[in-house]
């Protein structure tokens, strides 16, 4: 624990209070307090401490008389009480002692500095507080006191102090030296001064430790935040892993029936591969393969024959259509001088021809005009818009369309529109000129 500087001045509020007599503080009031229960003490100031220490010079009489037994705490100079308590005892020990003996009023509200000052003030005389501190010092530092008791001169005591300081045993050595019967003025001044300077070094170190502790706390907080973030990320990763495991588990559960079925099929295949039934099936498969090959060859021959017949049929149909067209053109109506009762006299009616082949439409228009009628044509939506179909049909008296050159959708639409407009429509079996001419007689 850091020691208190013996030269430190007490707060002005304490120094301004009137000092009460030691007897009154010890007997009439709670130990270390005034009539109001407040601690009454005054730590030595720099001037007082310097004056007291000046009496320790080797060429001057010692501060205390030579003794044949160890001095008690109240026998030491008052200037030594502060540093002795601050160096040799902890505040926790002092507070525990004060509570146990009920030494000071309002101990729970006293600060560490007030508690220390109350004890220092009480050490100037023998009383309950000084007796308790004397026992505590001897008990805590019994080993150091026992070692120091083997020193029979100031030189031996000085060597003992040097050894203990080198080993870091400052508290016990200080009490053993300060309470030793062979302590002289010169050694007392040296020991007191060394401990006093140690307190300054300790204070500076404490300030450095405070700064380091503040930096460490900031770093610790940053590490805690990073740890929390990493922990959150780890927990999210674990949750994601659990979700993936659950998904895979469901997937495995879903394919288990297929796995069992595959195992059954593999067993069945193994059974078939090793039995007579496999041989029979292999023979049957070979026979079916041969028959399939023959059927494919026959099918190829028939396909070639069909292609040839189809070509011949198309040629025959084209020739028949050409002959039919020639026959139709050789009709008496083609001379342009029909009688009044000619069946091809359209009497000015309008024929709407939907679909068909463009190369025959002009010939159909010439035929209709020779029969005293008119023809309007619409390609059924191949190039002309289907939206204009209504405008064509509304002008027609009869609608004609080849079923082989117009789509099924267009045919259904034509029938619907003609039904709505109450128009007569004649489906033609083909887009040939002869088919048109033969149906024209029915108009």
C-alpha positions as CSV (number, residue, x, y, z in Angstrom):
1,X,0.0,0.0,0.0
2,X,1.3,3.5,-0.8
3,X,2.7,5.3,2.2
4,X,1.7,8.7,3.3
5,X,4.3,11.5,3.1
6,X,5.2,12.6,6.6
7,X,5.6,16.1,5.4
8,X,2.1,16.3,3.9
9,X,0.0,19.2,5.2
10,X,-3.6,18.5,6.4
11,X,-6.6,20.2,4.7
12,X,-7.1,23.8,5.8
13,X,-10.5,22.9,7.2
14,X,-9.0,20.5,9.6
15,X,-6.1,22.7,10.5
16,X,-8.4,25.6,11.3
17,X,-10.3,23.5,13.9
18,X,-9.2,24.1,17.5
19,X,-7.0,21.4,18.9
20,X,-8.5,19.7,21.9
21,X,-6.5,18.2,24.7
22,X,-5.4,14.6,24.4
23,X,-7.0,13.7,27.6
24,X,-10.4,15.0,26.6
25,X,-10.2,13.3,23.2
26,X,-9.3,10.0,24.7
27,X,-11.6,10.0,27.7
28,X,-14.7,12.2,27.2
29,X,-15.5,11.7,23.6
30,X,-15.2,8.8,21.1
31,X,-11.6,8.2,20.3
32,X,-10.3,10.6,17.8
33,X,-13.4,12.8,17.7
34,X,-14.6,16.1,19.2
35,X,-17.9,16.7,21.0
36,X,-19.8,16.4,17.7
37,X,-18.2,13.1,16.8
38,X,-15.9,14.6,14.1
39,X,-12.3,13.5,13.8
40,X,-9.9,15.9,15.4
41,X,-6.2,15.6,14.3
42,X,-3.5,17.7,12.6
43,X,-0.9,16.0,10.5
44,X,2.6,17.6,10.7
45,X,3.2,20.2,8.1
46,X,6.5,20.6,6.2
47,X,8.0,23.1,8.7
48,X,7.1,20.9,11.7
49,X,8.5,17.8,10.1
50,X,11.7,19.5,9.1
51,X,12.1,20.9,12.6
52,X,11.5,17.4,14.1
53,X,13.9,15.7,11.7
54,X,16.7,18.3,12.3
55,X,17.0,17.1,15.9
56,X,18.1,13.7,14.5
57,X,21.4,15.0,13.3
58,X,24.4,13.0,14.6
59,X,26.0,16.0,16.3
60,X,22.9,16.7,18.3
61,X,21.2,14.9,21.2
62,X,18.8,12.1,20.1
63,X,15.2,13.0,19.8
64,X,14.1,10.4,22.4
65,X,15.9,9.1,25.5
66,X,17.9,5.9,25.3
67,X,15.7,2.9,26.3
68,X,16.4,-0.6,27.4
69,X,13.1,-1.9,26.0
70,X,11.4,-1.4,22.6
71,X,9.4,1.8,22.4
72,X,5.7,1.7,21.8
73,X,3.9,3.6,19.1
74,X,3.0,6.5,21.4
75,X,6.7,6.8,22.4
76,X,7.7,7.6,18.9
77,X,7.9,11.3,17.8
78,X,4.6,12.6,16.5
79,X,6.2,13.2,13.1
80,X,6.7,9.5,12.7
81,X,3.1,8.4,13.4
82,X,1.8,9.3,9.9
83,X,4.5,7.5,8.0
84,X,4.4,4.5,10.3
85,X,0.7,3.9,10.0
86,X,0.7,4.7,6.2
87,X,3.7,2.3,5.6
88,X,3.1,-0.5,8.0
89,X,-0.7,-1.0,8.1
90,X,-3.3,-1.0,5.4
91,X,-6.4,1.2,5.5
92,X,-8.5,-2.0,5.5
93,X,-6.8,-3.1,8.7
94,X,-7.3,0.3,10.3
95,X,-11.0,0.4,9.4
96,X,-11.6,-3.1,10.6
97,X,-9.9,-2.3,14.0
98,X,-11.9,0.9,14.3
99,X,-15.2,-0.9,13.7
100,X,-14.3,-3.7,16.0
101,X,-13.5,-1.4,18.9
102,X,-16.0,1.3,18.1
103,X,-13.2,3.9,18.1
104,X,-14.6,6.7,16.0
105,X,-18.1,8.1,15.6
106,X,-19.5,7.8,12.0
107,X,-16.8,5.4,10.9
108,X,-19.0,4.3,7.9
109,X,-19.0,7.9,6.5
110,X,-15.3,8.6,7.1
111,X,-13.1,8.8,4.0
112,X,-9.7,7.0,4.0
113,X,-7.9,10.2,4.6
114,X,-10.1,11.1,7.6
115,X,-9.7,7.6,9.0
116,X,-5.9,7.8,8.7
117,X,-5.8,11.2,10.3
118,X,-8.0,10.1,13.2
119,X,-5.6,7.2,13.9
120,X,-2.5,9.4,13.6
121,X,-4.0,11.9,16.1
122,X,-4.7,9.1,18.5
123,X,-1.1,7.7,18.5
124,X,0.3,10.6,20.6
125,X,-0.9,9.0,23.8
126,X,-1.6,5.6,25.1
127,X,-5.3,4.8,24.6
128,X,-7.5,2.1,23.1
129,X,-6.7,3.1,19.6
130,X,-2.9,3.3,20.1
131,X,-2.9,0.0,22.1
132,X,-4.8,-1.7,19.3
133,X,-2.4,-0.3,16.7
134,X,0.6,-1.4,18.8
135,X,-0.7,-5.0,19.0
136,X,-1.5,-5.0,15.2
137,X,1.9,-3.7,14.3
138,X,3.7,-6.3,16.4
139,X,1.5,-9.1,15.2
140,X,1.8,-8.2,11.5
141,X,5.5,-7.7,11.6
142,X,6.6,-10.2,14.2
143,X,9.1,-11.8,11.9
144,X,10.9,-8.5,11.1
145,X,10.9,-7.5,14.8
146,X,12.4,-10.9,15.7
147,X,15.2,-10.5,13.1
148,X,15.9,-7.0,14.3
149,X,16.1,-8.1,17.9
150,X,19.4,-9.9,17.0
151,X,21.0,-6.5,16.2
152,X,22.9,-5.1,19.1
153,X,24.3,-2.0,17.6
154,X,23.2,0.8,15.3
155,X,25.6,-0.6,12.6
156,X,24.0,-4.0,12.7
157,X,20.5,-2.4,12.7
158,X,21.5,-0.3,9.6
159,X,22.8,-3.4,7.8
160,X,19.5,-5.2,8.7
161,X,17.5,-2.3,7.2
162,X,19.6,-2.4,3.9
163,X,19.0,-6.1,3.6
164,X,15.3,-5.9,4.1
165,X,14.9,-3.0,1.7
166,X,16.8,-4.9,-0.9
167,X,14.4,-7.8,-0.5
168,X,11.4,-5.4,-0.7
169,X,10.3,-5.9,3.0
170,X,9.8,-2.2,3.7
171,X,6.8,-2.3,6.0
172,X,8.1,-4.8,8.5
173,X,11.6,-3.5,8.5
174,X,10.5,0.1,9.1
175,X,8.5,-0.9,12.2
176,X,11.3,-3.1,13.5
177,X,13.8,-0.3,13.0
178,X,11.7,2.5,14.4
179,X,10.8,0.5,17.5
180,X,14.3,-0.8,18.1
181,X,16.2,0.1,21.3
182,X,19.5,0.7,19.4
183,X,18.0,3.2,16.9
184,X,20.2,6.3,16.8
185,X,19.4,9.7,15.4
186,X,21.4,9.4,12.2
187,X,19.9,6.1,11.2
188,X,16.4,7.3,12.2
189,X,16.8,10.3,9.9
190,X,18.1,8.1,7.0
191,X,15.3,5.5,7.4
192,X,12.7,8.1,7.8
193,X,13.9,10.0,4.7
194,X,14.2,6.9,2.5
195,X,10.6,5.9,3.4
196,X,9.4,9.5,2.8
197,X,11.0,9.5,-0.7
198,X,9.6,6.1,-1.4
199,X,6.1,7.5,-0.7
200,X,6.8,10.1,-3.4
201,X,8.0,7.5,-5.9
202,X,5.0,5.3,-5.0
203,X,2.7,8.3,-5.7
204,X,4.3,8.9,-9.1
205,X,4.1,5.2,-9.9
206,X,0.4,5.2,-8.7
207,X,-0.3,8.0,-11.2
208,X,1.4,6.1,-13.9
209,X,-0.5,3.0,-12.9
210,X,-3.8,5.0,-13.0
211,X,-3.1,6.2,-16.5
212,X,-2.1,2.6,-17.5
213,X,-5.2,1.3,-15.8
214,X,-7.4,3.8,-17.7
215,X,-5.8,2.8,-21.0
216,X,-6.2,-0.8,-20.1
217,X,-9.8,-0.3,-19.2
218,X,-10.4,1.3,-22.6
219,X,-8.7,-1.5,-24.4
220,X,-10.6,-4.0,-22.3
221,X,-13.9,-2.3,-23.2
222,X,-12.9,-2.4,-26.9
223,X,-11.9,-6.1,-26.6
224,X,-15.3,-6.8,-24.8
225,X,-17.1,-5.1,-27.7
226,X,-15.1,-7.1,-30.2
227,X,-15.7,-10.3,-28.3
228,X,-19.5,-9.5,-28.1
229,X,-19.5,-8.9,-31.9
230,X,-17.5,-12.1,-32.5
231,X,-19.8,-14.0,-30.1
232,X,-22.9,-12.7,-31.9
233,X,-21.4,-13.7,-35.3
234,X,-20.5,-17.1,-33.9
235,X,-24.0,-17.5,-32.5
236,X,-25.4,-16.6,-35.9
237,X,-23.1,-19.0,-37.6
238,X,-24.2,-21.7,-35.2
239,X,-27.8,-20.9,-35.9
240,X,-27.2,-21.0,-39.6
241,X,-25.4,-24.3,-39.2
242,X,-28.3,-25.7,-37.2
243,X,-30.8,-24.6,-39.9
244,X,-28.7,-26.2,-42.5
245,X,-28.5,-29.4,-40.5
246,X,-32.3,-29.4,-40.1
247,X,-32.7,-28.9,-43.8
248,X,-30.4,-31.7,-44.7
249,X,-32.1,-33.9,-42.1
250,X,-35.4,-33.3,-43.8
251,X,-33.9,-33.9,-47.2
252,X,-32.4,-37.2,-46.0
253,X,-35.7,-38.2,-44.5
254,X,-37.4,-37.5,-47.8
255,X,-35.0,-39.7,-49.9
256,X,-35.0,-42.6,-47.5
257,X,-38.0,-44.3,-49.3
258,X,-36.1,-43.9,-52.6
259,X,-33.0,-45.4,-51.0
260,X,-35.0,-48.4,-49.8
261,X,-36.6,-48.8,-53.2
262,X,-33.2,-48.6,-55.0
263,X,-31.9,-51.3,-52.7
264,X,-34.9,-53.5,-53.5
265,X,-34.4,-52.9,-57.3
266,X,-30.7,-53.7,-57.0
267,X,-31.6,-56.9,-55.2
268,X,-34.1,-57.7,-58.0
269,X,-31.5,-56.9,-60.7
270,X,-29.0,-59.2,-59.0
271,X,-31.6,-61.9,-58.8
272,X,-32.5,-61.5,-62.5
273,X,-28.9,-61.4,-63.7
274,X,-28.1,-64.7,-62.0
275,X,-31.2,-66.8,-63.1
276,X,-32.6,-68.6,-66.1
277,X,-35.1,-65.9,-66.6
278,X,-32.3,-63.6,-67.5
279,X,-31.2,-65.9,-70.3
280,X,-34.7,-66.1,-71.7
281,X,-35.2,-62.4,-71.5
282,X,-31.8,-61.9,-73.3
283,X,-32.9,-64.3,-76.1
284,X,-36.2,-62.5,-76.4
285,X,-34.5,-59.2,-76.5
286,X,-32.2,-60.4,-79.4
287,X,-35.3,-61.7,-81.3
288,X,-37.1,-58.4,-80.8
289,X,-34.0,-56.5,-82.0
290,X,-33.9,-58.5,-85.2
291,X,-37.6,-58.0,-85.8
292,X,-37.2,-54.3,-85.1
293,X,-34.4,-54.1,-87.6
294,X,-36.5,-55.8,-90.3
295,X,-39.5,-53.5,-89.5
296,X,-37.3,-50.4,-89.8
297,X,-36.0,-51.5,-93.1
298,X,-39.5,-52.2,-94.4
299,X,-40.7,-48.9,-93.0
300,X,-37.9,-47.1,-94.9
301,X,-39.0,-48.8,-98.2
302,X,-42.6,-47.9,-97.6
303,X,-41.7,-44.3,-96.7
304,X,-39.8,-44.1,-100.1
305,X,-42.8,-45.5,-101.9
306,X,-45.1,-43.1,-100.1
307,X,-42.9,-40.2,-101.1
308,X,-43.0,-41.3,-104.7
309,X,-46.8,-41.7,-104.6
310,X,-47.2,-38.4,-102.9
311,X,-45.2,-36.7,-105.6
312,X,-47.2,-38.5,-108.3
313,X,-50.5,-37.5,-106.6
314,X,-49.4,-33.9,-106.3
315,X,-48.5,-33.9,-110.0
316,X,-51.8,-35.5,-110.9
317,X,-53.8,-33.0,-108.8
318,X,-51.9,-30.1,-110.3
319,X,-52.7,-31.5,-113.8
320,X,-56.3,-32.1,-113.0
321,X,-56.6,-28.6,-111.5
322,X,-55.0,-27.1,-114.7
323,X,-57.4,-29.1,-116.9
324,X,-60.3,-28.0,-114.7
325,X,-59.2,-24.4,-115.0
326,X,-59.0,-24.7,-118.7
327,X,-62.4,-26.2,-118.9
328,X,-63.8,-23.5,-116.8
329,X,-62.2,-20.8,-118.9
330,X,-63.7,-22.5,-122.0
331,X,-67.2,-22.0,-120.6
332,X,-69.7,-20.1,-122.8
333,X,-69.5,-17.2,-120.3
334,X,-66.0,-16.4,-121.3
335,X,-67.1,-15.0,-124.6
336,X,-68.6,-11.9,-122.8
337,X,-72.1,-12.2,-124.5
338,X,-74.2,-14.3,-122.0
339,X,-78.0,-14.5,-122.3
340,X,-80.2,-12.9,-119.7
341,X,-80.9,-16.2,-118.0
342,X,-77.3,-17.4,-117.8
343,X,-76.6,-19.0,-114.4
344,X,-73.4,-17.1,-114.1
345,X,-75.1,-13.7,-114.2
346,X,-74.3,-12.3,-110.7
347,X,-76.5,-9.2,-111.3
348,X,-74.0,-6.9,-109.7
349,X,-73.5,-8.8,-106.5
350,X,-70.2,-8.6,-104.5
351,X,-68.2,-11.7,-103.8
352,X,-65.6,-11.6,-100.9
353,X,-62.8,-14.2,-101.4
354,X,-60.8,-14.8,-98.2
355,X,-57.4,-16.6,-98.4
356,X,-56.4,-18.6,-101.4
357,X,-53.3,-18.2,-103.7
358,X,-52.5,-14.7,-105.0
359,X,-51.7,-16.0,-108.5
360,X,-55.3,-17.2,-109.1
361,X,-57.1,-14.3,-107.5
362,X,-56.8,-12.1,-110.5
363,X,-58.3,-14.8,-112.8
364,X,-61.1,-15.2,-110.3
365,X,-61.7,-11.4,-110.3
366,X,-61.9,-11.5,-114.2
367,X,-64.4,-14.3,-114.1
368,X,-66.6,-12.5,-111.6
369,X,-66.6,-9.3,-113.5
370,X,-67.4,-11.2,-116.8
371,X,-70.4,-12.6,-114.8
372,X,-71.5,-9.0,-114.0
373,X,-70.3,-9.0,-110.4
374,X,-67.4,-7.7,-108.3
375,X,-64.8,-9.4,-106.2
376,X,-62.9,-8.2,-103.1
377,X,-60.0,-10.2,-101.6
378,X,-58.5,-10.5,-98.2
379,X,-55.5,-12.8,-97.5
380,X,-57.0,-13.9,-94.1
381,X,-54.3,-12.3,-92.0
382,X,-51.2,-13.6,-93.8
383,X,-50.1,-10.0,-94.6
384,X,-53.2,-7.9,-94.2
385,X,-54.4,-7.1,-90.7
386,X,-57.2,-9.3,-89.4
387,X,-58.7,-6.1,-88.0
388,X,-59.7,-5.0,-91.5
389,X,-61.6,-8.2,-92.2
390,X,-64.9,-6.8,-90.8
391,X,-64.7,-3.9,-93.3
392,X,-64.3,-6.3,-96.2
393,X,-67.2,-8.6,-95.1
394,X,-69.7,-5.8,-94.5
395,X,-69.5,-4.9,-98.3
396,X,-69.9,-8.5,-99.5
397,X,-73.1,-10.3,-100.5
398,X,-71.5,-13.8,-100.4
399,X,-68.3,-14.9,-98.6
400,X,-66.2,-17.6,-100.1
401,X,-63.0,-19.1,-98.7
402,X,-60.9,-22.3,-99.5
403,X,-60.5,-24.5,-96.4
404,X,-57.0,-25.7,-97.5
405,X,-55.5,-22.2,-97.7
406,X,-56.8,-20.5,-94.6
407,X,-56.2,-21.3,-90.9
408,X,-58.7,-23.0,-88.7
409,X,-58.8,-19.9,-86.4
410,X,-59.6,-17.7,-89.4
411,X,-62.4,-20.0,-90.6
412,X,-64.0,-20.0,-87.2
413,X,-63.8,-16.2,-87.1
414,X,-65.3,-15.9,-90.6
415,X,-68.2,-18.1,-89.6
416,X,-68.8,-16.0,-86.5
417,X,-68.7,-12.7,-88.3
418,X,-70.9,-14.0,-91.2
419,X,-73.4,-15.2,-88.7
420,X,-73.5,-11.9,-86.9
421,X,-73.8,-10.0,-90.2
422,X,-76.3,-12.5,-91.7
423,X,-73.9,-13.1,-94.7
424,X,-74.0,-16.2,-96.8
425,X,-70.6,-18.1,-96.8
426,X,-69.5,-20.9,-99.0
427,X,-66.5,-23.0,-98.0
428,X,-64.4,-24.2,-101.0
429,X,-62.7,-27.6,-101.0
430,X,-59.5,-26.1,-102.5
431,X,-58.0,-22.8,-103.6
432,X,-58.2,-23.8,-107.3
433,X,-59.8,-21.7,-110.1
434,X,-62.2,-24.6,-111.0
435,X,-63.4,-25.1,-107.5
436,X,-64.2,-21.3,-107.3
437,X,-65.9,-21.4,-110.7
438,X,-68.1,-24.4,-109.9
439,X,-69.2,-22.8,-106.6
440,X,-69.9,-19.5,-108.3
441,X,-72.8,-21.1,-110.1
442,X,-74.6,-21.6,-106.7
443,X,-74.5,-17.9,-105.8
